Amino acid sequence: MMSIENATDIHVLPSILSPQTSYPLIGMSWSIAQHRLPNWAFQIALRRKLRLPIFEPTNCPTCKCNAKHDCFGDHTFNCRKNSKKAAHNIIRDSLASGLQPALATAGYMRSSSTIDTERQDINTSDTSARPFDFSFDPDPPTNTTLHTACPYTTIGADITIAHSGARIPDFELSENAIPSLTAFADKHLQKFERKKYMRCNKRDDSPDNTLLMGNKVIGDLLKQNMILLPIAIDPHGRWGPITENFLNLLDRELNYTFPSHRPNATTMFMKSTRAPCPIGILRSADKLWKLSKTRHFFGHSTQP
């Protein structure tokens, strides 16, 4: 139907079909206050999910950059004039809160341990850098509830909200359409994941404007036995392959390549996408919880 009615937007189909943005809209119990969205936000989210116009197509508002918004609201995520900080911080705080019970159940940390946001005690050659949006220090195995050994001192995530992928020119529908579209969507998000490993070089504020090498900053993290996880999320809520591997464990091995002058990016990628780094944490938590569950539902959800 989309190929007939709106073929120019078929490249966003894998993203709007992503289940992680469907469940919060229709599957969570609204009897719990923190699950509720304001009506205006719910309406926008639902329209985005169903690829329905947010604005009247013949009367779209003007953006801060003086360009006209498109009726679906995609321009908001492509325009540099529109700050995504508020959305970024909501994602950061929600992930920090939501992942803690899963990591504890999977045995990486105690139930009393916390996930930190914006830690400032990470020492790198770039003293102004805060490389992790949220992070946790795996607790050492001590008993039956802490049984998943992790040799790294800190696991930290850096979040980026991507813009929509470019339109696919002359895309032919076939029986392989969905796999092809999904591969295209993954490739788009992989660009943003790779950028987090290949941190930009920049000048500091010293009198001689010392050049701070991005590869060295990644190397500083490696020397401190810290892991960087890039979390790339597109405007429809689809997350990249590295995040999927961290949460649910992919059925294939990731294979990213980096320039030869970025050896630390290659090392960090290898360490962060393979055991003993935490991967498939939701799958592990689900399996272990079912073996010794003490209540009918996990956490405060009404979903089993």
MARVEX-841349 format. One record per residue (C-alpha): x, y, z; residue number from 1. Coordinates in Angstrom, 2 decimals. Layout:
<sites>
+---------+---------+---------+-----+
|      px |      py |      pz | pos |
+---------+---------+---------+-----+
|       X |       Y |       Z | NUM |
...
+---------+---------+---------+-----+
</sites>
This chain:
<sites>
+---------+---------+---------+-----+
|      px |      py |      pz | pos |
+---------+---------+---------+-----+
|    0.00 |    0.00 |    0.00 |   1 |
|    2.80 |    2.42 |    0.84 |   2 |
|    4.48 |    1.74 |   -2.50 |   3 |
|    1.26 |    2.78 |   -4.21 |   4 |
|    0.06 |    5.65 |   -2.02 |   5 |
|    3.36 |    7.16 |   -0.88 |   6 |
|    6.26 |    5.55 |   -2.75 |   7 |
|    8.61 |    8.47 |   -2.13 |   8 |
|    8.65 |    7.65 |    1.59 |   9 |
|    9.11 |    3.91 |    1.36 |  10 |
|   12.67 |    4.25 |    2.71 |  11 |
|   11.24 |    5.01 |    6.18 |  12 |
|    9.08 |    1.88 |    6.24 |  13 |
|   11.48 |   -0.24 |    8.39 |  14 |
|   11.63 |    2.56 |   10.94 |  15 |
|    7.91 |    3.15 |   11.29 |  16 |
|    7.43 |   -0.62 |   11.59 |  17 |
|    9.97 |   -0.83 |   14.45 |  18 |
|    8.14 |   -2.43 |   17.39 |  19 |
|    9.99 |   -0.50 |   20.11 |  20 |
|    7.94 |    2.60 |   19.28 |  21 |
|    4.70 |    0.64 |   18.93 |  22 |
|    4.68 |   -0.97 |   22.37 |  23 |
|    4.86 |    2.28 |   24.38 |  24 |
|    1.94 |    3.70 |   22.39 |  25 |
|   -0.47 |    0.78 |   22.58 |  26 |
|    0.96 |   -1.90 |   24.89 |  27 |
|    1.81 |   -0.16 |   28.14 |  28 |
|   -0.69 |    0.25 |   30.95 |  29 |
|   -1.89 |    3.83 |   31.23 |  30 |
|   -2.95 |    3.18 |   34.80 |  31 |
|    0.68 |    3.96 |   35.70 |  32 |
|    1.14 |    7.73 |   35.58 |  33 |
|    4.67 |    7.75 |   34.18 |  34 |
|    3.49 |    5.74 |   31.15 |  35 |
|    1.14 |    8.47 |   29.99 |  36 |
|    1.87 |   10.98 |   27.28 |  37 |
|    0.04 |   14.32 |   27.07 |  38 |
|   -2.69 |   14.18 |   24.46 |  39 |
|   -0.82 |   16.51 |   22.10 |  40 |
|    2.35 |   14.41 |   22.28 |  41 |
|    0.42 |   11.16 |   21.84 |  42 |
|   -1.29 |   12.53 |   18.74 |  43 |
|    2.00 |   13.59 |   17.17 |  44 |
|    3.64 |   10.25 |   18.03 |  45 |
|    0.71 |    8.33 |   16.55 |  46 |
|    0.73 |   10.40 |   13.38 |  47 |
|    4.48 |    9.91 |   13.02 |  48 |
|    4.05 |    6.16 |   13.54 |  49 |
|    1.28 |    5.88 |   10.95 |  50 |
|    3.00 |    8.28 |    8.52 |  51 |
|    0.07 |   10.66 |    8.61 |  52 |
|    0.48 |   14.43 |    8.13 |  53 |
|    1.20 |   16.41 |   11.29 |  54 |
|    0.72 |   19.73 |    9.50 |  55 |
|   -1.84 |   20.67 |    6.89 |  56 |
|    0.02 |   19.81 |    3.64 |  57 |
|   -1.00 |   23.07 |    1.97 |  58 |
|   -0.18 |   25.23 |    4.98 |  59 |
|    3.01 |   23.97 |    6.65 |  60 |
|    4.69 |   26.33 |    9.13 |  61 |
|    8.03 |   28.00 |    8.53 |  62 |
|   11.10 |   26.67 |   10.34 |  63 |
|   13.66 |   28.78 |   12.25 |  64 |
|   15.93 |   28.34 |    9.23 |  65 |
|   13.26 |   30.03 |    7.07 |  66 |
|   12.55 |   26.82 |    5.16 |  67 |
|    9.08 |   25.32 |    5.06 |  68 |
|    8.45 |   22.28 |    7.22 |  69 |
|    7.25 |   19.17 |    5.42 |  70 |
|    3.82 |   17.93 |    6.48 |  71 |
|    5.28 |   14.83 |    8.22 |  72 |
|    7.70 |   16.77 |   10.44 |  73 |
|   10.90 |   15.20 |    9.07 |  74 |
|   12.55 |   18.58 |    8.49 |  75 |
|   12.75 |   19.10 |   12.26 |  76 |
|   15.35 |   16.33 |   12.53 |  77 |
|   17.34 |   17.46 |    9.51 |  78 |
|   17.62 |   21.14 |   10.44 |  79 |
|   20.62 |   22.32 |   12.46 |  80 |
|   18.59 |   25.25 |   13.78 |  81 |
|   16.33 |   22.90 |   15.73 |  82 |
|   17.93 |   21.64 |   18.92 |  83 |
|   17.37 |   17.98 |   19.76 |  84 |
|   18.78 |   18.37 |   23.26 |  85 |
|   15.46 |   17.90 |   25.06 |  86 |
|   14.69 |   14.70 |   23.16 |  87 |
|   18.26 |   13.51 |   23.67 |  88 |
|   18.05 |   14.04 |   27.43 |  89 |
|   14.70 |   12.25 |   27.69 |  90 |
|   16.17 |    9.25 |   25.85 |  91 |
|   19.29 |    9.36 |   28.07 |  92 |
|   17.35 |    9.46 |   31.33 |  93 |
|   14.79 |    6.88 |   30.23 |  94 |
|   17.47 |    4.42 |   29.15 |  95 |
|   19.44 |    4.92 |   32.37 |  96 |
|   16.31 |    4.22 |   34.42 |  97 |
|   14.94 |    1.39 |   32.28 |  98 |
|   18.16 |   -0.56 |   31.75 |  99 |
|   19.15 |   -0.76 |   35.42 | 100 |
|   16.67 |   -3.53 |   36.37 | 101 |
|   17.57 |   -5.50 |   33.23 | 102 |
|   21.32 |   -5.25 |   33.90 | 103 |
|   20.76 |   -6.24 |   37.52 | 104 |
|   18.62 |   -9.22 |   36.51 | 105 |
|   21.22 |  -10.23 |   33.93 | 106 |
|   23.82 |  -10.25 |   36.70 | 107 |
|   26.02 |   -7.34 |   35.66 | 108 |
|   25.26 |   -5.12 |   38.65 | 109 |
|   23.54 |   -5.16 |   42.01 | 110 |
|   19.91 |   -4.10 |   42.23 | 111 |
|   21.10 |   -1.27 |   44.48 | 112 |
|   23.73 |   -0.02 |   42.00 | 113 |
|   22.93 |    2.90 |   39.73 | 114 |
|   23.47 |    3.96 |   36.15 | 115 |
|   25.09 |    7.39 |   36.06 | 116 |
|   24.34 |   10.17 |   33.58 | 117 |
|   26.91 |   12.65 |   32.25 | 118 |
|   29.77 |   11.50 |   34.47 | 119 |
|   32.51 |   14.11 |   34.72 | 120 |
|   35.27 |   11.99 |   36.24 | 121 |
|   36.28 |   10.29 |   32.97 | 122 |
|   39.90 |   11.29 |   32.32 | 123 |
|   40.86 |   11.84 |   28.68 | 124 |
|   43.24 |   14.13 |   26.82 | 125 |
|   40.19 |   16.28 |   26.07 | 126 |
|   39.47 |   17.64 |   29.55 | 127 |
|   36.18 |   19.19 |   28.42 | 128 |
|   34.83 |   15.91 |   27.07 | 129 |
|   32.06 |   13.91 |   28.67 | 130 |
|   32.21 |   10.84 |   26.45 | 131 |
|   29.32 |    8.97 |   28.10 | 132 |
|   25.69 |   10.10 |   28.21 | 133 |
|   25.05 |    7.30 |   30.68 | 134 |
|   27.36 |    4.68 |   32.13 | 135 |
|   27.68 |    1.98 |   34.77 | 136 |
|   30.49 |    0.11 |   36.46 | 137 |
|   29.88 |   -3.66 |   36.36 | 138 |
|   29.94 |   -5.15 |   39.86 | 139 |
|   32.30 |   -8.10 |   40.39 | 140 |
|   30.64 |  -11.54 |   40.76 | 141 |
|   30.13 |  -12.28 |   44.45 | 142 |
|   27.05 |  -14.50 |   44.79 | 143 |
|   24.22 |  -16.13 |   42.88 | 144 |
|   22.68 |  -12.79 |   41.87 | 145 |
|   25.97 |  -11.39 |   40.54 | 146 |
|   27.16 |  -14.17 |   38.29 | 147 |
|   27.98 |  -12.51 |   34.96 | 148 |
|   31.66 |  -11.64 |   34.95 | 149 |
|   32.62 |   -8.49 |   33.02 | 150 |
|   36.30 |   -7.46 |   32.99 | 151 |
|   35.69 |   -3.85 |   32.00 | 152 |
|   35.67 |   -1.08 |   34.61 | 153 |
|   32.99 |    1.03 |   32.91 | 154 |
|   30.43 |    0.56 |   30.15 | 155 |
|   29.29 |    3.90 |   28.74 | 156 |
|   26.88 |    4.90 |   25.99 | 157 |
|   26.89 |    7.94 |   23.72 | 158 |
|   23.51 |    8.77 |   22.16 | 159 |
|   22.93 |   10.45 |   18.83 | 160 |
|   19.58 |   11.21 |   17.16 | 161 |
|   19.98 |   10.70 |   13.44 | 162 |
|   18.06 |   12.40 |   10.67 | 163 |
|   15.95 |   10.37 |    8.25 | 164 |
|   17.78 |    8.41 |    5.59 | 165 |
|   17.92 |    9.63 |    2.02 | 166 |
|   15.23 |    8.50 |   -0.37 | 167 |
|   15.99 |    5.33 |   -2.32 | 168 |
|   16.12 |    6.15 |   -6.02 | 169 |
|   14.21 |    3.86 |   -8.39 | 170 |
|   13.61 |    1.18 |   -5.78 | 171 |
|   11.95 |   -1.89 |   -7.26 | 172 |
|    9.56 |   -3.85 |   -5.06 | 173 |
|   10.12 |   -7.60 |   -5.01 | 174 |
|    9.95 |  -10.51 |   -2.62 | 175 |
|   13.21 |   -9.19 |   -1.13 | 176 |
|   11.85 |   -5.69 |   -0.60 | 177 |
|   11.66 |   -5.79 |    3.21 | 178 |
|   15.19 |   -7.23 |    3.70 | 179 |
|   16.55 |   -4.69 |    1.21 | 180 |
|   14.81 |   -1.78 |    2.91 | 181 |
|   15.93 |   -3.00 |    6.33 | 182 |
|   19.53 |   -3.24 |    5.17 | 183 |
|   19.29 |    0.31 |    3.85 | 184 |
|   17.91 |    1.57 |    7.19 | 185 |
|   20.67 |   -0.23 |    9.12 | 186 |
|   23.36 |    1.17 |    6.85 | 187 |
|   22.06 |    4.69 |    7.48 | 188 |
|   22.29 |    4.27 |   11.26 | 189 |
|   25.68 |    2.58 |   11.01 | 190 |
|   27.10 |    5.87 |    9.70 | 191 |
|   26.20 |    7.55 |   12.99 | 192 |
|   27.53 |    4.65 |   15.04 | 193 |
|   30.87 |    4.77 |   13.23 | 194 |
|   31.12 |    8.53 |   13.83 | 195 |
|   30.99 |    7.95 |   17.60 | 196 |
|   33.98 |    5.61 |   17.37 | 197 |
|   35.79 |    8.09 |   15.11 | 198 |
|   35.59 |   11.09 |   17.41 | 199 |
|   36.36 |   14.39 |   15.66 | 200 |
|   39.65 |   16.17 |   16.13 | 201 |
|   39.37 |   19.63 |   17.68 | 202 |
|   41.39 |   22.53 |   19.09 | 203 |
|   41.34 |   23.21 |   22.83 | 204 |
|   41.09 |   26.62 |   24.51 | 205 |
|   44.75 |   26.86 |   25.46 | 206 |
|   46.86 |   29.79 |   24.17 | 207 |
|   48.50 |   27.58 |   21.56 | 208 |
|   45.20 |   25.92 |   20.54 | 209 |
|   46.49 |   22.40 |   20.96 | 210 |
|   45.00 |   19.88 |   18.56 | 211 |
|   43.13 |   17.15 |   20.42 | 212 |
|   43.06 |   13.96 |   18.41 | 213 |
|   39.79 |   12.05 |   18.47 | 214 |
|   41.56 |    8.73 |   18.07 | 215 |
|   43.62 |    9.46 |   21.20 | 216 |
|   40.48 |   10.18 |   23.25 | 217 |
|   39.13 |    6.74 |   22.30 | 218 |
|   42.54 |    5.32 |   23.20 | 219 |
|   42.37 |    7.01 |   26.61 | 220 |
|   39.12 |    5.15 |   27.28 | 221 |
|   40.67 |    1.85 |   26.21 | 222 |
|   43.67 |    2.41 |   28.53 | 223 |
|   41.25 |    2.87 |   31.41 | 224 |
|   39.49 |   -0.38 |   30.44 | 225 |
|   36.32 |    1.51 |   29.51 | 226 |
|   33.89 |    0.58 |   26.74 | 227 |
|   32.03 |    3.03 |   24.50 | 228 |
|   28.65 |    1.97 |   23.10 | 229 |
|   27.29 |    4.24 |   20.34 | 230 |
|   23.49 |    4.43 |   20.44 | 231 |
|   22.07 |    5.79 |   17.20 | 232 |
|   18.32 |    6.40 |   16.99 | 233 |
|   16.47 |    7.70 |   13.95 | 234 |
|   13.48 |   10.10 |   14.01 | 235 |
|   11.00 |    7.21 |   14.07 | 236 |
|   12.63 |    5.44 |   17.02 | 237 |
|   14.52 |    2.73 |   15.16 | 238 |
|   17.90 |    2.07 |   16.77 | 239 |
|   21.09 |    0.93 |   15.12 | 240 |
|   22.56 |   -2.59 |   14.92 | 241 |
|   25.01 |   -2.02 |   17.79 | 242 |
|   22.17 |   -1.06 |   20.15 | 243 |
|   20.13 |   -4.04 |   18.95 | 244 |
|   23.12 |   -6.30 |   19.63 | 245 |
|   23.56 |   -4.81 |   23.11 | 246 |
|   19.89 |   -5.29 |   23.97 | 247 |
|   18.75 |   -8.41 |   22.13 | 248 |
|   21.86 |  -10.00 |   20.53 | 249 |
|   21.96 |  -10.11 |   16.75 | 250 |
|   21.98 |  -13.41 |   14.91 | 251 |
|   24.88 |  -12.19 |   12.80 | 252 |
|   28.33 |  -10.79 |   13.54 | 253 |
|   28.77 |   -7.08 |   12.98 | 254 |
|   31.58 |   -6.13 |   10.64 | 255 |
|   32.44 |   -2.43 |   10.49 | 256 |
|   35.61 |   -1.09 |    8.88 | 257 |
|   37.59 |    1.98 |    9.91 | 258 |
|   40.48 |    3.93 |    8.32 | 259 |
|   43.98 |    2.72 |    9.16 | 260 |
|   44.68 |    5.98 |   11.01 | 261 |
|   41.83 |    5.16 |   13.43 | 262 |
|   43.16 |    1.96 |   15.09 | 263 |
|   41.48 |    2.74 |   18.42 | 264 |
|   38.10 |    2.93 |   16.69 | 265 |
|   38.63 |   -0.59 |   15.36 | 266 |
|   39.65 |   -1.90 |   18.80 | 267 |
|   36.75 |   -0.21 |   20.57 | 268 |
|   34.28 |   -1.53 |   18.02 | 269 |
|   35.55 |   -5.08 |   18.45 | 270 |
|   35.44 |   -4.91 |   22.25 | 271 |
|   32.01 |   -3.26 |   22.48 | 272 |
|   30.16 |   -5.66 |   20.19 | 273 |
|   31.45 |   -8.97 |   21.52 | 274 |
|   31.55 |  -10.81 |   24.83 | 275 |
|   32.69 |  -10.29 |   27.54 | 276 |
|   31.13 |   -6.86 |   26.95 | 277 |
|   27.43 |   -6.95 |   27.90 | 278 |
|   25.46 |   -8.03 |   24.84 | 279 |
|   21.96 |   -9.45 |   24.58 | 280 |
|   21.17 |   -8.14 |   28.06 | 281 |
|   17.39 |   -8.25 |   27.64 | 282 |
|   17.54 |  -11.83 |   26.41 | 283 |
|   19.77 |  -12.82 |   29.34 | 284 |
|   17.58 |  -10.97 |   31.86 | 285 |
|   14.43 |  -12.63 |   30.48 | 286 |
|   15.95 |  -16.11 |   30.65 | 287 |
|   17.31 |  -15.71 |   34.18 | 288 |
|   14.17 |  -14.03 |   35.52 | 289 |
|   11.97 |  -16.87 |   34.30 | 290 |
|   14.13 |  -19.36 |   36.23 | 291 |
|   13.53 |  -17.71 |   39.60 | 292 |
|   10.76 |  -15.14 |   39.19 | 293 |
|    9.27 |  -13.92 |   42.43 | 294 |
|    6.26 |  -12.14 |   40.92 | 295 |
|    3.92 |  -12.62 |   37.98 | 296 |
|    5.23 |   -9.65 |   35.98 | 297 |
|    8.71 |   -8.19 |   35.63 | 298 |
|    9.06 |   -4.78 |   37.29 | 299 |
|    5.91 |   -2.64 |   37.27 | 300 |
|    4.78 |   -3.61 |   33.77 | 301 |
|    1.48 |   -5.30 |   33.03 | 302 |
|    3.14 |   -7.08 |   30.12 | 303 |
|    4.62 |  -10.55 |   30.87 | 304 |
+---------+---------+---------+-----+
</sites>
